[in-house]
Amino acid sequence: MIKAGITLQLEPIHNDTIEKYRCRVVEMGRDGIYIDYPIHTKTGKTVFLIDGTQLKASFIYNEQTVLMFETEVLNRKIAKIPMIHIHYPGEEELVKIQRRQFVRVDANADISLFFNDRYHPTVTEDISAGGCAVLVKKGMEIERGSRITMTIVLAMQTGECHYLEIEGSIVRVWDKNKKTIASIQFLNLTETQRQLIMRFCFERQLELRKKGLLE
């Protein structure tokens, strides 16, 4: 699926700020991929990545699907074009995301909804960068069309915890397997919030795939 000439988008995993770089795959190796030096998408400047830097990489496949994988800078290679050697986990570790759509994954993240002048702690059933479904607990009188605020706790694989304060709208309330579920649409997300949720969903996809729960 991945080959020389393909453009990769790279995002550092451990940065406090959201940064994106672009690079090109120059060579395929037995133990990884060789890329040219990345360019920062905002500044247009060359980015120098140190060995051990962990990244999320993505590329477009067949003009319809974005394929993503986690990688790490291994070393450098001196050739006609200066190259960086990065890890490639193989096709079985690629995660597919349809373009122009937010991937929704099953995840039980802690969330607190604020409405009717009260906080209502509960958990999500699933989540995407566009919204989430939450478990409606006893005593939570919630109605379709209600505007709420919420705090979602995103526990990352790195051990970081991000607390996101988000506005939302209840778009549906229904029963599922003897539980009451409410679907919430996120409103007025910042780009940083959106990127953090997408990163959380990506990590969750990898986790489910490793457990054999996701194709």
Steps between C-alpha positions, in 0.01 A plus 500: 500500500779739583775556245766746389357835390206502739453814711473447876355734757678477835378615842712483817324291765642660814490872410288736707403684182357351181759504221489342156783425260507373141762274348544255214589131513832468315581132553346189652729289716468162666498658842318826434438795270742768383349849469638837397529771763146610601363849440286675762159555339455847656849650491628326188829439679695174514446302819791314662376193688722341761534124536224350712238761410160331496257600229162425350527461122220503244467481122223489242426167333285470184385864540228394745665359811750641749729232643670573831777338705726580792871534434832604652815664364775235488800674340623680188642396166754690296426477127433730205197617698541527880249254648346410834441135585165441674331185628224339288279251690366328187163494327332309784550801732349758261175660614251607232305824528256609230576850371266782604357279775577484870585149613280385789641246745360315800652652812401542864641843583396685814273794422302749708196672348377832635130577455208599723753675727666170593799288401414146392803265490475206260704321229509502122390203291688621196670817384618679186624850421141588409325382815445216743237267642464488878326279751194673649492407868196495725388849593653665190201671340647583163307590186569521130599850393642596841819709503754385757861540602721205582843401623654196331807326644726357229754255642777455243728199465793722602343543844387856429148605597328782314188668640297656219225753571257477208158634407252255354149434379291188569398361160341172605396300807417130460509160668769243418546162671293609804703821528404857411748673272526864396684616187676834535630721222808704589472875441771762455796263540842661486750346260708381795197326654413337168854375449516356854173311449620368163826388663302327779283322239808394304666353811175323590481351149851361534413356841183330368688364200772347717228331708342362184183706552539712188567391143 
